[in-house]
Amino acid sequence: MMGKPITNDLTWSVSRARLFRSCQRAYYYAYYGAWGGWSADAPASARLLYRLKQMKTFALWGGSIVHEVIRDALTRCAMERKPVVAADLQAHARALLRKGWVESRDRAWEQDPKRATNLFEHYYGEGRDIPREQTDALKENIYAALENFAQCDTLAEVRDLPYNCWAEIDKLDSFIGGELPADDRAPAMPLKVWCAVDLGYFDQQGVLHIIDWKTGTEHKEELRLQLACYAIYAMKKYNLPLEKITLGGVILNDGGRLSPYAVSQENLVAATDQMLKSACAMRGKLQDIAANTANEEDFEFTQNPAFCANCPYRQLCPQVGGTMPDTSFG
């Protein structure tokens, strides 16, 4: 039985909007140039862009490891009542670090770009070794974040709850965030919004607590928008009023403190408006809205050199002197 065909549709997420704001050309590479690049039959350009899209800097790699370890620990805690021990979390992270390092060093991503780690610092390092102090700092940051998680009040509150109180553990989902208005090129259309709540649980009073683990700096405005999107998602999925939802970020590199975010109906209206305006700007760049196709030259380069310094698309971006290679990739 054939599955539903994969189509490239215009959707929205906080991360997609962030990339569009940061550099429209990088946004094009990620969501249009790389589309289909997982297939051996895809053009060489799409396969290269797809590989580059999976690349991670050290900082992003560290954050992804922390999230993976926490997700697995919470899943075991919910389903098997397994205790959460910092040393066990750190051992899991150490194994992931070693595995990812070997994959990146040995270029395993050439055969499996989606699953094998490809580190920016290896790929663009021109054969140079990564300084030991840099790798040690990454490991220590990961270990500290996991220790703070194991000791944080949020974990203490949730770990003894019955299984039916656990609602969300880092699972990708979507909701309709509103309707994009009609314009002279397209009719009105619903906007699909992607989200992945790090942790959602119901307390004994039936209040849904939504938590986002933060491994980096707490950017309050972006986190407020992200949590507002989660609130809209939860209200739709669980048929809850806003007063039955609490939202917060746990700042793992700051002792695991909970940073609560009060969200009002006015905040939700503003968040919905922001989503729709952002998606309208994305739609406005399309060559064919119905087909969701785009022309690379219609997407401007960033004017922020700091963004270019860590951009995975440096190899081919004309802004930094890169060119798309003509060679085929096997």
C-alpha positions as CSV (number, residue, x, y, z in Angstrom):
1,M,0.0,0.0,0.0
2,M,1.4,3.3,-1.1
3,G,1.8,6.0,1.5
4,K,0.8,9.6,1.1
5,P,3.2,11.3,-1.3
6,I,5.5,13.9,0.3
7,T,4.9,17.4,-0.8
8,N,6.7,20.6,-0.2
9,D,4.1,22.9,1.4
10,L,4.3,26.4,2.8
11,T,4.1,25.9,6.6
12,W,5.3,28.0,9.6
13,S,7.4,27.4,12.7
14,V,9.4,29.6,15.1
15,S,12.7,28.2,13.7
16,R,11.6,28.7,10.1
17,A,10.6,32.3,10.8
18,R,13.9,32.9,12.6
19,L,15.8,31.7,9.5
20,F,13.7,33.8,7.1
21,R,14.5,36.9,9.3
22,S,18.2,36.1,9.6
23,C,18.9,35.4,5.9
24,Q,16.4,34.9,3.1
25,R,18.9,33.2,0.9
26,A,19.7,30.6,3.6
27,Y,15.9,30.1,4.0
28,Y,15.7,29.4,0.3
29,Y,18.5,26.9,0.5
30,A,16.9,25.1,3.5
31,Y,13.3,24.9,2.3
32,Y,13.5,25.0,-1.4
33,G,17.0,24.2,-2.7
34,A,17.4,21.2,-0.5
35,W,14.0,19.8,-1.1
36,G,14.2,16.2,-2.4
37,G,17.9,16.1,-1.7
38,W,17.5,12.9,0.3
39,S,16.9,10.9,-3.0
40,A,19.7,9.4,-5.0
41,D,17.9,10.6,-8.1
42,A,17.9,14.2,-7.0
43,P,20.2,16.8,-8.7
44,A,23.6,17.2,-7.3
45,S,22.8,20.7,-6.1
46,A,19.8,19.5,-4.1
47,R,21.7,16.6,-2.5
48,L,24.5,18.9,-1.5
49,L,22.1,21.4,0.0
50,Y,20.3,18.6,1.9
51,R,23.6,17.5,3.4
52,L,24.5,21.1,4.4
53,K,21.0,21.6,5.9
54,Q,21.7,18.7,8.4
55,M,25.0,20.3,9.5
56,K,25.4,21.4,13.1
57,T,27.7,23.8,14.8
58,F,29.3,22.7,18.1
59,A,26.8,24.8,20.1
60,L,23.7,23.4,18.2
61,W,25.1,19.9,18.5
62,G,25.5,20.2,22.2
63,G,21.9,21.5,22.6
64,S,20.6,18.7,20.5
65,I,22.4,16.1,22.6
66,V,20.9,17.6,25.8
67,H,17.4,17.5,24.4
68,E,17.8,13.9,23.2
69,V,19.1,12.7,26.5
70,I,16.3,14.5,28.4
71,R,13.6,13.2,26.0
72,D,14.8,9.6,26.5
73,A,15.1,10.0,30.3
74,L,11.6,11.5,30.6
75,T,10.1,8.7,28.3
76,R,11.6,6.1,30.6
77,C,10.5,7.9,33.7
78,A,6.9,8.1,32.4
79,M,6.6,4.6,31.0
80,E,8.8,2.6,33.3
81,R,9.0,4.8,36.4
82,K,12.8,4.8,35.9
83,P,14.6,7.3,38.3
84,V,16.5,10.1,36.7
85,V,20.2,10.1,37.8
86,A,22.6,12.8,36.6
87,A,25.5,10.4,36.2
88,D,23.4,8.2,33.9
89,L,22.3,11.2,31.8
90,Q,26.0,12.2,31.5
91,A,27.0,8.7,30.5
92,H,24.3,8.7,27.8
93,A,25.5,12.1,26.5
94,R,29.1,10.9,26.5
95,A,28.2,8.0,24.3
96,L,26.3,10.4,21.9
97,L,29.3,12.7,21.8
98,R,31.7,9.9,20.9
99,K,29.4,8.5,18.3
100,G,28.7,11.9,16.7
101,W,32.4,12.8,16.7
102,V,33.4,9.6,14.9
103,E,30.6,10.0,12.4
104,S,31.6,13.6,11.6
105,R,35.4,12.9,11.5
106,D,34.9,9.8,9.3
107,R,32.3,11.6,7.1
108,A,29.6,9.0,7.7
109,W,27.1,11.7,6.6
110,E,28.2,11.2,3.0
111,Q,26.1,7.9,3.1
112,D,23.5,9.0,5.7
113,P,23.2,12.8,5.9
114,K,20.0,12.7,7.9
115,R,21.2,10.5,10.8
116,A,25.0,10.8,10.8
117,T,26.5,13.9,12.6
118,N,28.2,16.5,10.3
119,L,29.9,19.1,12.4
120,F,30.4,22.6,10.9
121,E,33.8,22.8,12.6
122,H,35.0,19.6,10.9
123,Y,33.5,20.4,7.5
124,Y,34.9,23.9,7.2
125,G,38.0,23.3,9.3
126,E,40.2,22.5,6.3
127,G,41.7,19.5,8.1
128,R,42.6,21.4,11.3
129,D,42.1,19.8,14.6
130,I,39.5,21.3,16.9
131,P,41.2,22.6,20.0
132,R,41.0,20.4,23.0
133,E,39.7,23.3,25.2
134,Q,36.8,23.7,22.8
135,T,35.7,20.1,23.0
136,D,36.2,20.1,26.8
137,A,34.1,23.2,27.1
138,L,31.3,21.6,25.1
139,K,31.4,18.4,27.2
140,E,31.3,20.4,30.4
141,N,28.4,22.6,29.3
142,I,26.4,19.4,28.4
143,Y,27.2,17.7,31.7
144,A,26.3,20.9,33.7
145,A,23.0,21.2,31.8
146,L,22.1,17.6,32.5
147,E,23.0,17.9,36.2
148,N,20.8,21.0,36.5
149,F,18.0,19.1,34.8
150,A,18.3,16.2,37.2
151,Q,18.1,18.5,40.1
152,C,15.5,21.0,38.9
153,D,12.1,21.6,40.5
154,T,10.2,20.8,37.3
155,L,11.6,17.2,37.2
156,A,10.8,16.8,40.9
157,E,7.2,17.9,40.3
158,V,6.6,15.6,37.3
159,R,8.5,12.4,38.0
160,D,6.0,10.8,40.4
161,L,2.9,11.7,38.4
162,P,0.8,8.8,37.0
163,Y,1.4,7.9,33.3
164,N,-2.0,9.5,32.2
165,C,-0.8,12.9,33.4
166,W,2.1,12.9,30.9
167,A,0.8,14.7,27.8
168,E,3.8,15.7,25.6
169,I,7.5,14.7,25.4
170,D,9.3,16.3,22.5
171,K,7.0,15.0,19.7
172,L,6.6,16.9,16.5
173,D,3.0,17.9,15.9
174,S,1.1,20.6,14.0
175,F,-2.0,22.8,14.2
176,I,-3.8,25.3,12.1
177,G,-2.6,28.7,13.3
178,G,-5.1,30.8,11.3
179,E,-5.9,31.7,7.8
180,L,-3.6,33.6,5.4
181,P,-5.7,36.3,3.7
182,A,-6.3,36.3,0.0
183,D,-4.2,38.6,-2.1
184,D,-4.0,39.4,-5.8
185,R,-2.0,36.1,-6.4
186,A,-3.7,33.6,-4.1
187,P,-6.9,32.8,-2.3
188,A,-7.2,32.6,1.5
189,M,-5.5,29.5,2.8
190,P,-5.1,27.8,6.2
191,L,-1.7,28.1,7.8
192,K,-0.2,24.9,9.2
193,V,2.1,25.5,12.1
194,W,4.7,23.0,13.4
195,C,5.7,22.6,17.0
196,A,7.4,20.2,19.3
197,V,6.6,20.7,23.0
198,D,9.6,19.6,25.1
199,L,7.4,18.6,28.1
200,G,3.7,18.9,28.8
201,Y,2.0,17.4,31.8
202,F,-1.2,17.8,33.8
203,D,-1.1,18.4,37.5
204,Q,-3.7,17.0,40.0
205,Q,-5.9,20.1,39.4
206,G,-6.1,19.4,35.6
207,V,-3.8,22.3,34.7
208,L,-1.5,21.6,31.7
209,H,2.1,22.7,32.3
210,I,4.1,23.3,29.1
211,I,7.9,23.5,29.5
212,D,10.6,24.4,27.1
213,W,14.2,23.3,27.9
214,K,16.7,26.1,27.1
215,T,20.4,25.2,26.7
216,G,21.4,28.7,25.6
217,T,20.6,32.3,26.3
218,E,17.0,33.1,27.3
219,H,15.7,35.3,24.5
220,K,12.6,36.5,26.1
221,E,10.6,37.8,23.1
222,E,11.3,34.7,21.0
223,L,10.5,32.3,23.9
224,R,7.3,34.2,24.6
225,L,6.2,33.8,21.0
226,Q,7.2,30.1,21.0
227,L,5.3,29.4,24.2
228,A,2.3,31.4,23.0
229,C,2.2,29.1,19.9
230,Y,2.4,26.1,22.2
231,A,-0.6,27.5,24.2
232,I,-2.7,27.8,21.0
233,Y,-1.7,24.3,20.0
234,A,-2.7,22.9,23.4
235,M,-6.0,24.8,23.5
236,K,-6.9,23.2,20.2
237,K,-5.6,19.7,20.9
238,Y,-6.8,19.3,24.5
239,N,-9.8,21.6,24.3
240,L,-8.6,23.7,27.2
241,P,-9.2,27.3,28.2
242,L,-6.1,29.5,28.5
243,E,-6.5,29.7,32.3
244,K,-5.9,25.9,32.4
245,I,-2.4,26.3,30.9
246,T,0.8,27.5,32.4
247,L,4.0,28.1,30.4
248,G,7.6,28.4,31.2
249,G,11.2,27.9,30.1
250,V,13.7,25.9,32.2
251,I,17.1,27.6,31.8
252,L,19.5,24.7,32.1
253,N,22.7,26.7,32.0
254,D,21.4,28.9,34.8
255,G,20.9,26.3,37.5
256,G,17.8,24.8,35.9
257,R,15.6,27.7,37.1
258,L,12.0,27.9,35.9
259,S,11.3,31.1,34.0
260,P,7.5,31.5,33.9
261,Y,5.7,33.3,31.1
262,A,2.2,34.6,31.7
263,V,0.3,34.6,28.4
264,S,-3.0,36.5,28.0
265,Q,-5.6,36.3,25.3
266,E,-4.1,39.5,23.9
267,N,-0.7,37.8,23.7
268,L,-2.3,34.9,21.7
269,V,-4.0,37.4,19.3
270,A,-0.6,39.1,18.8
271,A,1.2,35.8,18.3
272,T,-1.3,34.7,15.7
273,D,-1.0,38.0,13.9
274,Q,2.8,37.7,14.0
275,M,2.6,34.1,12.6
276,L,0.3,35.2,9.8
277,K,2.4,38.3,8.9
278,S,5.6,36.2,8.8
279,A,4.0,33.5,6.7
280,C,2.6,36.2,4.3
281,A,6.1,37.6,3.8
282,M,7.3,34.0,3.0
283,R,4.4,33.5,0.6
284,G,5.2,36.8,-1.1
285,K,8.6,35.5,-2.1
286,L,7.1,32.5,-4.0
287,Q,7.2,32.3,-7.8
288,D,4.2,30.0,-7.9
289,I,2.1,30.1,-4.8
290,A,-0.2,27.2,-5.7
291,A,2.8,24.9,-6.4
292,N,5.0,26.4,-3.6
293,T,7.9,27.0,-5.9
294,A,10.5,29.7,-5.6
295,N,13.3,31.4,-7.5
296,E,16.7,31.6,-5.6
297,E,17.4,35.1,-6.9
298,D,14.3,36.5,-5.2
299,F,15.7,35.8,-1.7
300,E,18.1,38.4,-0.5
301,F,21.4,37.8,1.4
302,T,21.7,38.8,5.0
303,Q,23.6,42.0,5.8
304,N,24.8,40.5,9.1
305,P,28.4,39.1,8.7
306,A,28.1,37.3,12.1
307,F,25.3,35.1,10.6
308,C,27.5,34.2,7.7
309,A,30.3,33.1,10.0
310,N,28.4,30.0,11.1
311,C,26.1,29.5,8.1
312,P,26.2,25.9,6.8
313,Y,25.7,27.1,3.2
314,R,29.0,28.9,3.1
315,Q,30.4,26.4,0.5
316,L,28.0,27.6,-2.2
317,C,26.7,31.0,-1.1
318,P,27.9,33.8,-3.5
319,Q,27.8,36.3,-0.6
320,V,30.9,34.6,0.9
321,G,32.5,33.6,-2.4
322,G,31.2,30.1,-2.6
323,T,30.1,28.4,-5.8
324,M,27.9,25.4,-6.4
325,P,30.2,22.5,-7.5
326,D,29.4,20.8,-10.7
327,T,30.4,17.3,-9.5
328,S,27.9,14.6,-8.9
329,F,27.6,13.2,-5.4
330,G,27.3,9.5,-4.8
